[in-house]
Amino acid sequence: MSLILGLAISLGLFMYAPMWLFTKVFHIDNSLYFNAASGALRITLFLIYLLAISLLKDIRRLFEYHGAEHKAIFTFEDGKDLTYENMKSYTTVHPRCGTSFLLLVLLICIFLFSIIDALFVTYIGAYPNVLSRLLVHLILIPIVSGTSYEVLKLSDRYQHLPLVKILIQPGLWLQKITTKEPDEKQLEVASIALRAAL
């Protein structure tokens, strides 16, 4: 029940509400403007959500473990032993983090949904209601996710290029919310977990 409720709230808040607002209240017809506005609202809501939950004690602790995970991954990628001394010097932000992935999903949604909406309206006609638009967008989520994953992998491979370095910066800034500096015990847990995974 909690999973169903969580999905319903997520879809309602992050997908349906922005669409409803810009369809029924602001009456934006242009596909690009509509998806840019609803996408900007989605990103804003996501940031507010992350900031709000980061104030919770348990979530802050979770974000410390997230930081420990990144330090362990950096240590492993540099070919060093997973010791506290080696791990503690690394940063808690990582270019292939799931937080960066989520931001990419939100941005690619704007681009892809704009194209699909324009094609839909041109060849089929206007969406009959907000729910039909939501269903079309939900069907596209696997394509958005797959594209976001490939973009994240490419950005990691070419992060040394100045333009790519600038483009990945917002995802790294966002990780300042979702990762916190871990303590020695948390780094030990990350080290053990990574060894077990390998």
Backbone torsions as a table, in degrees:
resi	resn	phi	psi	omega
1	MET	NA	-40.3	-179.0
2	SER	-66.4	-35.2	176.9
3	LEU	-64.3	-45.8	179.2
4	ILE	-63.0	-44.4	178.9
5	LEU	-62.8	-43.4	179.0
6	GLY	-61.3	-43.8	178.0
7	LEU	-64.4	-41.9	-180.0
8	ALA	-62.8	-43.5	179.2
9	ILE	-65.7	-43.3	179.7
10	SER	-61.8	-48.6	179.4
11	LEU	-64.7	-40.4	-179.9
12	GLY	-65.8	-45.5	-175.7
13	LEU	-77.5	-46.2	-172.2
14	PHE	-92.1	-19.9	-178.6
15	MET	-114.2	-59.3	-172.3
16	TYR	-69.6	-46.9	-175.6
17	ALA	-57.7	-48.2	177.4
18	PRO	-61.7	-38.9	178.4
19	MET	-64.2	-44.9	-179.1
20	TRP	-62.1	-44.5	-178.0
21	LEU	-59.1	-47.4	-175.7
22	PHE	-84.4	-8.0	173.2
23	THR	-93.0	-50.3	-172.0
24	LYS	-90.0	-34.0	-175.8
25	VAL	-94.6	-49.7	-175.6
26	PHE	-97.0	-11.4	174.3
27	HIS	50.7	52.0	178.0
28	ILE	-86.9	121.4	-177.7
29	ASP	-96.7	-35.0	-178.5
30	ASN	-62.9	126.9	-175.2
31	SER	-60.0	-43.2	-178.6
32	LEU	-65.4	-48.1	-179.7
33	TYR	-64.0	-40.9	-179.9
34	PHE	-60.8	-50.0	-176.7
35	ASN	-72.5	-31.2	175.5
36	ALA	-66.8	-43.7	-179.7
37	ALA	-67.5	-48.2	-179.5
38	SER	-68.0	-33.7	176.5
39	GLY	-66.6	-41.5	178.1
40	ALA	-63.6	-39.9	177.2
41	LEU	-65.8	-41.6	177.1
42	ARG	-58.0	-46.0	-179.9
43	ILE	-63.7	-42.3	178.8
44	THR	-61.8	-46.1	178.2
45	LEU	-62.0	-39.4	179.1
46	PHE	-63.3	-43.8	178.4
47	LEU	-63.5	-43.2	178.6
48	ILE	-62.4	-42.0	178.8
49	TYR	-61.0	-48.8	-179.7
50	LEU	-61.8	-43.8	179.2
51	LEU	-63.5	-40.3	-178.7
52	ALA	-65.8	-47.5	-177.6
53	ILE	-71.4	-24.9	179.4
54	SER	-67.0	-15.7	177.9
55	LEU	-80.2	-16.6	179.0
56	LEU	-75.5	135.9	-175.5
57	LYS	-58.5	-46.3	-178.8
58	ASP	-65.3	-38.1	-179.9
59	ILE	-70.3	-39.5	176.8
60	ARG	-58.1	-42.0	178.2
61	ARG	-63.6	-41.5	176.2
62	LEU	-59.4	-41.9	179.4
63	PHE	-67.4	-28.0	174.2
64	GLU	-67.4	-41.5	175.7
65	TYR	-64.9	-35.2	176.5
66	HIS	-61.8	-43.4	176.4
67	GLY	-62.4	-39.7	178.3
68	ALA	-63.9	-40.1	177.5
69	GLU	-58.3	-45.8	-179.7
70	HIS	-63.4	-41.3	179.1
71	LYS	-63.6	-39.4	178.1
72	ALA	-65.1	-42.8	179.4
73	ILE	-62.9	-45.8	178.0
74	PHE	-58.3	-44.0	-179.8
75	THR	-61.4	-46.6	178.9
76	PHE	-61.9	-44.9	-178.4
77	GLU	-64.2	-27.9	177.1
78	ASP	-85.3	1.2	176.8
79	GLY	74.9	21.6	-179.4
80	LYS	-98.3	160.0	175.1
81	ASP	-67.0	145.0	-177.4
82	LEU	-82.0	66.2	178.0
83	THR	-105.1	159.4	179.3
84	TYR	-57.2	-44.4	-177.9
85	GLU	-60.7	-40.4	179.6
86	ASN	-72.8	-39.4	-173.9
87	MET	-76.0	-34.5	-170.2
88	LYS	-63.7	-24.0	-176.1
89	SER	-79.5	-14.3	-177.2
90	TYR	-80.4	160.3	178.2
91	THR	-79.2	160.9	178.1
92	THR	-89.1	-5.7	180.0
93	VAL	-101.1	135.6	-175.9
94	HIS	-130.6	136.3	-175.6
95	PRO	-64.6	-20.7	179.5
96	ARG	-104.2	23.7	-177.5
97	CYS	-68.2	150.3	175.8
98	GLY	-62.8	-27.5	177.0
99	THR	-65.1	-44.7	176.2
100	SER	-62.6	-37.8	178.1
101	PHE	-60.5	-45.3	179.8
102	LEU	-61.7	-40.2	177.4
103	LEU	-63.8	-41.4	176.1
104	LEU	-60.3	-42.6	178.0
105	VAL	-57.4	-46.6	-179.0
106	LEU	-62.6	-38.8	-179.6
107	LEU	-74.4	-42.0	-179.8
108	ILE	-68.5	-29.7	174.2
109	CYS	-56.2	-43.9	-179.1
110	ILE	-58.4	-49.8	-176.9
111	PHE	-65.5	-53.2	-175.9
112	LEU	-67.4	-43.7	-179.9
113	PHE	-63.4	-34.3	177.9
114	SER	-62.7	-44.4	179.7
115	ILE	-65.2	-48.6	-177.7
116	ILE	-64.0	-42.6	178.7
117	ASP	-62.0	-41.6	179.5
118	ALA	-63.4	-43.4	178.0
119	LEU	-65.2	-41.3	-179.9
120	PHE	-60.6	-49.3	-177.9
121	VAL	-65.5	-39.6	-178.7
122	THR	-66.4	-44.5	-172.0
123	TYR	-100.0	-21.3	-178.9
124	ILE	-114.9	-37.4	-178.1
125	GLY	122.7	175.8	-178.3
126	ALA	-61.4	148.3	175.0
127	TYR	-61.9	134.8	-179.0
128	PRO	-68.2	-28.4	179.7
129	ASN	-162.4	174.9	-177.7
130	VAL	-65.8	-37.9	-178.1
131	LEU	-62.4	-39.4	179.2
132	SER	-65.6	-38.5	176.8
133	ARG	-64.8	-42.1	178.6
134	LEU	-59.5	-43.6	-179.4
135	LEU	-63.7	-41.0	176.9
136	VAL	-62.0	-43.6	-179.9
137	HIS	-66.1	-38.5	178.7
138	LEU	-64.3	-37.5	178.0
139	ILE	-61.8	-30.1	-177.6
140	LEU	-83.3	-8.2	-176.0
141	ILE	-56.2	-42.6	177.5
142	PRO	-59.7	-38.0	178.5
143	ILE	-67.1	-42.9	178.3
144	VAL	-61.7	-44.7	-178.9
145	SER	-63.9	-46.1	179.6
146	GLY	-62.6	-43.0	178.0
147	THR	-63.2	-44.3	179.7
148	SER	-60.7	-41.3	179.4
149	TYR	-62.1	-45.2	-179.5
150	GLU	-66.4	-38.8	177.6
151	VAL	-64.2	-40.4	178.6
152	LEU	-62.7	-43.5	178.1
153	LYS	-63.6	-43.2	178.6
154	LEU	-64.3	-41.8	-179.3
155	SER	-64.4	-33.8	177.5
156	ASP	-68.6	-41.3	-178.5
157	ARG	-65.3	-35.3	-175.5
158	TYR	-111.2	24.0	-177.0
159	GLN	-64.6	-15.7	178.5
160	HIS	-74.1	-18.2	178.9
161	LEU	-75.5	137.4	-176.0
162	PRO	-55.1	-43.6	-178.7
163	LEU	-65.4	-43.6	179.4
164	VAL	-64.8	-39.5	178.6
165	LYS	-58.3	-39.3	178.0
166	ILE	-69.6	-42.3	-176.4
167	LEU	-67.9	-31.1	-179.2
168	ILE	-85.6	-8.9	-175.6
169	GLN	-58.3	-43.1	178.8
170	PRO	-58.0	-37.9	177.2
171	GLY	-65.4	-37.2	177.9
172	LEU	-69.8	-38.8	176.8
173	TRP	-62.2	-41.7	-179.0
174	LEU	-62.2	-31.9	178.2
175	GLN	-68.7	-15.8	175.1
176	LYS	-64.3	-22.0	175.6
177	ILE	-85.6	-44.4	-170.3
178	THR	-90.1	-3.6	173.1
179	THR	-128.1	141.8	176.0
180	LYS	-129.4	161.9	-179.6
181	GLU	-67.1	123.3	-178.1
182	PRO	-85.2	163.1	173.7
183	ASP	-93.5	-179.4	-175.3
184	GLU	-63.0	-40.5	-179.7
185	LYS	-64.0	-40.3	179.7
186	GLN	-66.9	-37.2	175.9
187	LEU	-65.6	-36.1	177.6
188	GLU	-64.2	-43.2	177.5
189	VAL	-61.3	-44.5	179.3
190	ALA	-61.9	-39.9	178.9
191	SER	-63.1	-47.1	179.4
192	ILE	-64.3	-42.4	-179.5
193	ALA	-63.3	-43.2	-179.0
194	LEU	-67.3	-41.5	177.5
195	ARG	-60.8	-42.0	179.3
196	ALA	-64.0	-39.1	-179.7
197	ALA	-68.0	-32.3	-178.9
198	LEU	-78.5	NA	NA
